Amino acid sequence: MLGWELPPHNSGGLGVACYYMSKALALHDATIDFVVPYQVEYPEIDWMTVHGATKLTPSERYGLGAYESSRVIDTPMSKADADNLKDMRGVQKSYTKYVETLVETISPDVIHAHDWLSMEAGMRAKAITHAPLVVHVHATEFDRAGGIGNPLVHEIEYQGLMMADRIIAVSEMTKNIIISNYGIASDKIEVVHNAIDIDCLNDGYIYDGSTYKYLEFMRSKGYTIVSSVTRFTIQKGLTFFIRAAAKACKKYEKLLFLLAGDGDQRNELIELAADLGIADKIFFTGFVRGKQWRDSYSVSDIFVMSSVSEPFGLTALEAAHHGNALIITNQSGVCEVLDDILRYDFWDDDKLAELIVSVATSKPLMKSLQDGVMKEYSKISWDDASTKCINVYKSAIKGINL
């Protein structure tokens, strides 16, 4: 299994999905060697062997811009310098060279590559071992860039999807993008929705309100807290969210907004909030993890996923677990597995403002949404996802489509 991150050294949902999918697969007796592009110990992971492909530390790997399409990546693999670990393509080449050596030792039955970051290594591993390649698409460059994006990344994705024996898409929406934008046959693609591990979330965590004291104080005064936990990139549609927040505040003053995360749009979003006159209404936490990450959900009443294109959206399930009502764009894959949510199109900030005010001013509606989605999300399991994944492996090994 080839991936780019695992918790706690992750910057988003990709690492979380890899973590729980591999854990569920191990419970089905899969033996997994998981390769990451950095060196770190994972003493809590006892269900698979984690290999560090380079000498990078997790913090050094964060700065490479793997999920930021604004960073120009234009070096083909043949010209990349595997010794230059300050360059994204250099790291990918070093990663690929490590995988080339590893697969000759472990002789895998299946090669499972997560996203474009590891597709090239997956293709090399397939060429060496002749084992089937399963490419798992958590997002395409069309999603990350909010449009056309980086031509080289598109080329890598196209080659990986063409070379793959089977493809796993995290939603029907993602499957349709693969078909329409890359010309891949639909019967080569299996949709396996992400899930949530309720047992891991029920780990003794207790929300005490100490992380966001001011927000809790304002809640006691009747304010509604609206949150989003995400990367600050074009893909996430946060400029539309902030414009909607400003419009909502004009209609109903008892609203406060919490934006937990970081990314290349951070300064732009802070300036936009100031320009719209709601700098005192929006709280930017920076990147959060651990208790502060959990508390970001717990302090919130309403969770908004404003993404321009969200292949799945694990944060919606996490927000549901912590008792939030959900407002999600129609352009988000998680909509395929949840019904008790409110939906809108990402560009429609008037509609989002209307929905926020409607929920904030109607406690019965808010409670109905919170209770309804909590019942729904708990039925979505990684065990079901891993069973589908194993069926994909079997079909790849047999050389057939499901």
Backbone torsions as a table, in degrees:
resi	resn	phi	psi	omega
1	MET	NA	128.2	-174.6
2	LEU	-115.7	119.5	-178.6
3	GLY	-141.3	178.3	-175.1
4	TRP	-113.6	-10.5	-179.4
5	GLU	-166.9	154.9	171.5
6	LEU	-140.1	145.5	176.2
7	PRO	-61.6	148.4	4.3
8	PRO	-86.8	9.7	-177.2
9	HIS	-98.8	51.6	-178.3
10	ASN	-121.2	155.0	177.9
11	SER	-111.6	3.5	-179.9
12	GLY	-173.5	-160.6	-173.8
13	GLY	-75.2	-18.8	-179.2
14	LEU	-58.4	-49.9	-179.6
15	GLY	-62.9	-38.6	179.5
16	VAL	-63.2	-45.0	179.6
17	ALA	-63.2	-42.5	178.6
18	CYS	-62.1	-41.7	-178.6
19	TYR	-59.7	-53.9	-174.4
20	TYR	-77.2	-31.5	175.7
21	MET	-64.7	-45.6	179.9
22	SER	-64.4	-38.1	178.9
23	LYS	-62.9	-43.4	179.2
24	ALA	-68.0	-37.3	177.4
25	LEU	-64.3	-37.9	178.9
26	ALA	-62.9	-32.6	177.7
27	LEU	-69.3	-16.1	174.3
28	HIS	-99.6	22.3	174.0
29	ASP	71.8	23.4	173.4
30	ALA	-80.2	135.7	173.8
31	THR	-98.3	120.0	-168.6
32	ILE	-121.1	129.4	166.1
33	ASP	-108.7	115.7	-175.0
34	PHE	-109.3	125.3	-177.5
35	VAL	-105.4	126.0	174.0
36	VAL	-116.9	160.3	-174.3
37	PRO	-90.8	23.8	-179.0
38	TYR	-146.3	168.5	-179.6
39	GLN	-106.1	122.9	176.1
40	VAL	-166.6	152.2	177.0
41	GLU	-86.6	141.6	175.6
42	TYR	-123.3	72.6	-176.6
43	PRO	-63.6	-23.6	-178.5
44	GLU	-82.3	-12.2	179.7
45	ILE	-95.4	106.6	-178.8
46	ASP	-115.7	6.4	-177.1
47	TRP	-101.4	-2.4	177.0
48	MET	-158.2	167.5	177.2
49	THR	-98.0	122.2	-179.9
50	VAL	-100.1	126.4	-178.9
51	HIS	-109.6	132.9	173.9
52	GLY	-95.5	117.7	-171.6
53	ALA	-82.0	-23.0	-179.5
54	THR	-133.2	178.1	179.3
55	LYS	-88.9	3.0	179.1
56	LEU	-60.5	147.0	168.3
57	THR	-87.8	161.1	177.5
58	PRO	-56.6	-39.7	-178.4
59	SER	-66.6	-36.2	176.8
60	GLU	-66.6	-36.4	179.8
61	ARG	-67.9	-31.4	-179.9
62	TYR	-56.9	-35.9	-172.7
63	GLY	-79.8	5.9	-174.6
64	LEU	-85.2	-10.5	177.7
65	GLY	72.7	37.9	-176.5
66	ALA	-61.2	-31.3	-175.4
67	TYR	-109.6	11.2	-178.1
68	GLU	-111.9	103.5	-175.7
69	SER	-70.1	-14.3	178.2
70	SER	-68.3	-20.3	176.8
71	ARG	-81.6	120.7	-174.3
72	VAL	-75.2	120.0	175.3
73	ILE	-115.4	106.2	-173.3
74	ASP	-130.5	16.8	-178.6
75	THR	-98.5	120.5	175.3
76	PRO	-66.8	156.0	-176.8
77	MET	-57.4	-35.7	-177.5
78	SER	-63.8	-25.7	-177.9
79	LYS	-104.4	-1.5	-179.8
80	ALA	-73.3	149.9	179.6
81	ASP	-101.9	108.8	-176.8
82	ALA	-64.3	-18.2	179.5
83	ASP	-87.9	-9.3	-179.8
84	ASN	-94.6	91.1	-176.5
85	LEU	-87.0	8.3	173.2
86	LYS	-95.2	-3.9	-179.6
87	ASP	-113.1	134.5	-177.2
88	MET	-56.4	-44.1	-177.8
89	ARG	-70.5	-32.4	175.2
90	GLY	-63.3	-41.1	178.6
91	VAL	-65.6	-41.9	179.3
92	GLN	-64.4	-36.7	178.6
93	LYS	-69.4	-42.1	177.5
94	SER	-62.2	-40.8	177.3
95	TYR	-59.9	-46.1	-179.2
96	THR	-63.0	-41.8	179.3
97	LYS	-63.0	-38.3	177.6
98	TYR	-63.6	-44.8	-179.1
99	VAL	-63.7	-38.6	178.6
100	GLU	-56.8	-41.3	179.2
101	THR	-73.6	-41.9	-175.9
102	LEU	-62.5	-44.6	-173.5
103	VAL	-67.3	-23.3	176.4
104	GLU	-72.1	-20.3	179.5
105	THR	-90.1	-42.8	-172.1
106	ILE	-94.6	-16.3	178.7
107	SER	48.2	71.1	-175.2
108	PRO	-69.1	148.9	172.0
109	ASP	-78.0	-35.5	-179.0
110	VAL	-141.2	143.6	172.9
111	ILE	-108.8	122.6	-175.6
112	HIS	-118.0	107.3	-176.9
113	ALA	-105.6	128.3	-179.1
114	HIS	-97.4	112.7	172.4
115	ASP	68.6	175.0	-173.1
116	TRP	-62.8	-27.6	-174.6
117	LEU	-59.4	-30.8	-177.6
118	SER	-118.0	7.5	-178.3
119	MET	-63.3	-40.6	-178.4
120	GLU	-64.3	-40.1	176.3
121	ALA	-64.6	-37.8	177.6
122	GLY	-63.4	-41.2	178.7
123	MET	-65.3	-39.3	177.7
124	ARG	-65.9	-41.4	179.3
125	ALA	-62.6	-38.8	177.5
126	LYS	-64.8	-42.2	-178.9
127	ALA	-63.1	-34.5	-177.8
128	ILE	-78.6	-43.5	-171.2
129	THR	-98.7	-20.3	-173.4
130	HIS	64.6	14.9	173.3
131	ALA	-76.7	150.3	-179.5
132	PRO	-66.2	146.0	179.0
133	LEU	-105.6	124.1	173.6
134	VAL	-108.6	119.6	177.8
135	VAL	-100.9	126.2	-177.5
136	HIS	-105.1	113.0	-175.9
137	VAL	-97.3	106.6	175.8
138	HIS	-89.8	-23.6	176.7
139	ALA	-166.9	151.5	173.4
140	THR	-106.6	168.9	177.5
141	GLU	-63.1	-27.7	176.3
142	PHE	-63.7	-36.2	177.5
143	ASP	-70.9	-52.7	-174.1
144	ARG	-61.7	-38.2	-175.2
145	ALA	-87.2	-9.9	-175.2
146	GLY	65.3	25.4	-177.5
147	GLY	168.5	-136.5	-173.9
148	ILE	-70.2	-51.6	175.7
149	GLY	81.5	-155.0	-171.6
150	ASN	-88.0	123.4	-177.3
151	PRO	-60.3	-38.1	-178.6
152	LEU	-67.4	-39.7	178.1
153	VAL	-64.4	-40.1	175.0
154	HIS	-58.5	-42.8	-179.2
155	GLU	-63.6	-42.3	178.5
156	ILE	-63.5	-43.8	179.2
157	GLU	-62.6	-44.2	-179.2
158	TYR	-60.7	-46.9	-180.0
159	GLN	-62.2	-44.2	-179.6
160	GLY	-62.7	-42.0	-179.7
161	LEU	-68.8	-36.6	178.0
162	MET	-69.4	-39.4	-177.7
163	MET	-77.9	-21.0	-177.1
164	ALA	-65.3	141.6	173.9
165	ASP	-77.7	-36.0	175.9
166	ARG	-143.1	153.2	179.9
167	ILE	-125.4	134.5	173.3
168	ILE	-107.5	125.5	175.1
169	ALA	-110.8	142.1	-175.1
170	VAL	-80.5	-3.9	177.1
171	SER	-163.3	164.2	174.6
172	GLU	-63.6	-34.9	178.3
173	MET	-59.7	-44.7	178.9
174	THR	-66.7	-40.1	177.5
175	LYS	-58.4	-43.2	-178.9
176	ASN	-65.9	-35.5	176.8
177	ILE	-65.5	-42.2	179.0
178	ILE	-61.5	-40.5	-179.4
179	ILE	-69.8	-50.4	-172.6
180	SER	-76.4	-36.4	-174.5
181	ASN	-94.2	-21.5	-178.5
182	TYR	-119.0	-3.4	175.3
183	GLY	68.5	29.8	-179.5
184	ILE	-88.4	139.8	179.5
185	ALA	-64.7	137.8	-174.9
186	SER	-64.1	-31.1	-176.5
187	ASP	-76.0	-3.0	176.3
188	LYS	-89.6	-9.9	-171.3
189	ILE	-114.6	131.2	175.3
190	GLU	-115.9	131.9	176.8
191	VAL	-86.5	123.8	175.2
192	VAL	-128.8	102.8	-178.8
193	HIS	-67.1	146.6	171.9
194	ASN	-68.5	170.7	-176.7
195	ALA	-144.4	-161.5	-179.6
196	ILE	-143.3	142.9	179.6
197	ASP	-99.5	97.5	-175.3
198	ILE	-65.9	-36.3	-179.5
199	ASP	-60.6	-39.7	179.8
200	CYS	-69.0	-33.3	178.3
201	LEU	-75.5	-26.6	175.5
202	ASN	-89.6	60.4	-172.9
203	ASP	-105.7	19.2	-178.5
204	GLY	97.7	-0.5	177.9
205	TYR	-59.6	133.2	176.5
206	ILE	-129.4	125.9	177.2
207	TYR	-82.6	122.4	-178.3
208	ASP	-112.9	-0.3	176.4
209	GLY	76.4	4.6	-175.1
210	SER	-81.5	-22.5	-177.0
211	THR	-69.4	-42.5	-178.2
212	TYR	-121.4	68.1	-175.4
213	LYS	-60.5	-43.2	-178.1
214	TYR	-63.5	-43.8	179.4
215	LEU	-63.4	-38.6	177.5
216	GLU	-66.2	-37.5	176.7
217	PHE	-62.1	-43.9	-179.8
218	MET	-68.8	-32.9	174.0
219	ARG	-60.1	-39.7	179.6
220	SER	-65.3	-19.7	178.1
221	LYS	-94.4	8.1	175.9
222	GLY	97.0	7.6	178.6
223	TYR	-79.8	149.1	175.0
224	THR	-103.3	133.0	-179.9
225	ILE	-100.2	124.3	179.1
226	VAL	-112.5	128.6	-173.3
227	SER	-128.3	165.6	166.6
228	SER	-149.3	133.9	177.5
229	VAL	-116.4	110.3	-168.5
230	THR	-166.4	174.2	169.6
231	ARG	-83.8	143.0	-179.2
232	PHE	-89.1	76.9	179.4
233	THR	-130.6	166.2	-179.1
234	ILE	-54.8	-38.1	-178.0
235	GLN	-54.8	-32.0	-171.2
236	LYS	-85.8	-4.4	172.2
237	GLY	64.2	30.6	-172.7
238	LEU	-74.9	-23.1	175.5
239	THR	-65.7	-38.2	175.6
240	PHE	-65.2	-38.9	179.5
241	PHE	-61.3	-45.6	-178.0
242	ILE	-68.6	-37.4	176.1
243	ARG	-64.2	-38.0	177.0
244	ALA	-66.9	-38.3	178.6
245	ALA	-59.9	-43.1	179.6
246	ALA	-63.1	-41.0	179.0
247	LYS	-68.5	-37.9	179.0
248	ALA	-65.2	-39.8	-178.3
249	CYS	-65.2	-27.6	177.2
250	LYS	-71.2	-27.0	-179.1
251	LYS	-90.1	-29.7	-176.1
252	TYR	-150.8	115.7	-170.4
253	GLU	-78.8	-20.6	-174.7
254	LYS	-87.4	58.3	178.1
255	LEU	-128.9	139.0	171.5
256	LEU	-133.3	148.9	-173.9
257	PHE	-123.5	137.0	179.6
258	LEU	-119.8	119.5	176.4
259	LEU	-112.8	108.6	-178.1
260	ALA	-103.8	120.8	180.0
261	GLY	147.2	-171.3	-179.9
262	ASP	-158.0	169.0	179.8
263	GLY	159.9	-177.0	-172.4
264	ASP	-71.6	-10.2	177.9
265	GLN	-96.8	5.4	-172.7
266	ARG	-52.8	-55.8	-177.0
267	ASN	-63.6	-38.8	178.4
268	GLU	-60.1	-42.0	-178.5
269	LEU	-69.5	-39.2	177.8
270	ILE	-63.5	-43.1	178.7
271	GLU	-65.6	-38.3	179.3
272	LEU	-63.9	-43.5	178.3
273	ALA	-60.1	-40.1	178.9
274	ALA	-67.0	-44.1	-179.7
275	ASP	-61.6	-33.4	-178.7
276	LEU	-87.0	-0.2	175.7
277	GLY	78.1	22.8	-179.6
278	ILE	-123.8	26.9	179.3
279	ALA	-59.8	-29.3	179.3
280	ASP	-84.0	-1.7	-177.5
281	LYS	-105.6	-16.3	-175.3
282	ILE	-116.8	130.5	-178.6
283	PHE	-114.1	120.7	178.8
284	PHE	-99.5	118.7	-174.8
285	THR	-88.7	-21.9	-165.4
286	GLY	81.9	-177.5	-178.0
287	PHE	-67.3	134.7	-177.6
288	VAL	-124.7	151.1	172.0
289	ARG	-152.6	173.1	177.9
290	GLY	63.2	-140.0	-176.9
291	LYS	-62.6	-39.4	-180.0
292	GLN	-63.1	-36.1	176.1
293	TRP	-64.1	-46.9	178.8
294	ARG	-62.9	-42.0	-178.5
295	ASP	-64.1	-28.3	178.4
296	SER	-62.8	-33.9	174.7
297	TYR	-77.3	-42.6	-172.7
298	SER	-67.4	-32.1	-179.8
299	VAL	-76.1	-13.5	-172.6
300	SER	-91.6	147.7	174.5
301	ASP	-100.6	-36.8	-177.8
302	ILE	-127.7	132.8	177.2
303	PHE	-112.2	130.5	180.0
304	VAL	-113.5	128.2	170.2
305	MET	-108.9	105.6	-170.5
306	SER	-100.0	18.7	-169.5
307	SER	-60.0	139.9	173.2
308	VAL	-68.7	-39.5	175.8
309	SER	-154.3	109.2	-177.4
310	GLU	-119.7	104.4	-176.9
311	PRO	-52.4	-42.3	172.8
312	PHE	-133.3	-88.1	179.6
313	GLY	117.7	65.5	-178.7
314	LEU	-59.3	-29.6	-177.3
315	THR	-61.4	-26.3	177.8
316	ALA	-64.8	-42.0	178.1
317	LEU	-67.2	-38.7	177.9
318	GLU	-64.2	-41.1	178.2
319	ALA	-65.1	-38.9	177.9
320	ALA	-61.6	-42.1	178.9
321	HIS	-58.9	-33.3	-177.5
322	HIS	-93.7	15.9	169.3
323	GLY	86.0	25.3	179.6
324	ASN	-92.0	147.6	162.4
325	ALA	-78.8	144.2	-173.5
326	LEU	-113.5	132.1	170.7
327	ILE	-121.4	118.6	-168.4
328	ILE	-133.7	142.7	178.3
329	THR	-69.5	150.8	175.7
330	ASN	-64.3	-14.9	-178.8
331	GLN	-91.1	25.5	-178.5
332	SER	-120.3	130.8	-175.9
333	GLY	-64.8	-28.0	-178.2
334	VAL	-62.6	-20.4	175.9
335	CYS	-58.9	-22.5	-178.4
336	GLU	-72.0	-16.8	-177.2
337	VAL	-118.3	1.0	-179.8
338	LEU	-128.1	138.8	178.3
339	ASP	-112.1	-37.0	-175.7
340	ASP	-82.5	60.4	179.5
341	ILE	-138.5	164.3	172.1
342	LEU	-103.8	142.7	-173.8
343	ARG	-126.6	154.5	175.9
344	TYR	-158.5	166.3	175.4
345	ASP	-86.0	139.2	-168.9
346	PHE	-55.7	-32.6	-176.7
347	TRP	-80.3	-12.0	-172.1
348	ASP	-90.2	77.4	-177.8
349	ASP	-69.2	-23.6	174.8
350	ASP	-65.1	-43.8	179.5
351	LYS	-65.4	-42.3	179.2
352	LEU	-62.0	-43.8	178.1
353	ALA	-58.9	-42.7	179.3
354	GLU	-62.2	-43.0	-179.1
355	LEU	-67.0	-41.9	179.1
356	ILE	-60.0	-47.0	-179.3
357	VAL	-65.6	-39.9	-179.9
358	SER	-60.2	-44.8	-179.6
359	VAL	-71.2	-42.1	-177.4
360	ALA	-65.2	-30.1	-176.8
361	THR	-96.9	2.1	178.7
362	SER	-130.2	96.8	-179.8
363	LYS	-61.5	-38.3	176.6
364	PRO	-61.2	-41.6	178.4
365	LEU	-64.8	-44.2	-179.9
366	MET	-60.0	-46.0	-178.3
367	LYS	-66.8	-38.4	179.1
368	SER	-61.6	-43.6	178.8
369	LEU	-66.8	-43.0	-179.7
370	GLN	-63.0	-46.8	-178.6
371	ASP	-68.4	-40.7	-176.6
372	GLY	-65.3	-46.6	-177.4
373	VAL	-71.9	-27.6	177.6
374	MET	-65.6	-36.7	177.5
375	LYS	-70.3	-35.9	-178.0
376	GLU	-69.9	-48.8	-171.6
377	TYR	-64.3	-30.7	-175.6
378	SER	-69.1	-11.8	179.3
379	LYS	-90.3	-6.4	-177.7
380	ILE	-95.0	119.2	-172.4
381	SER	-125.7	150.0	173.9
382	TRP	-70.1	-24.2	177.8
383	ASP	-63.5	-43.9	177.0
384	ASP	-63.8	-41.7	179.9
385	ALA	-62.9	-42.1	-178.2
386	SER	-69.2	-33.3	176.4
387	THR	-62.0	-43.4	176.5
388	LYS	-63.8	-39.6	-179.3
389	CYS	-63.2	-42.5	178.6
390	ILE	-63.4	-38.1	176.5
391	ASN	-63.3	-35.3	175.7
392	VAL	-65.0	-43.2	177.7
393	TYR	-57.3	-47.3	-177.2
394	LYS	-62.6	-40.9	179.9
395	SER	-68.5	-34.4	177.5
396	ALA	-66.7	-40.9	179.2
397	ILE	-65.1	-38.4	180.0
398	LYS	-81.3	-11.3	178.9
399	GLY	74.4	32.1	179.5
400	ILE	-126.1	162.0	173.5
401	ASN	-95.5	149.2	-179.4
402	LEU	-71.8	NA	NA
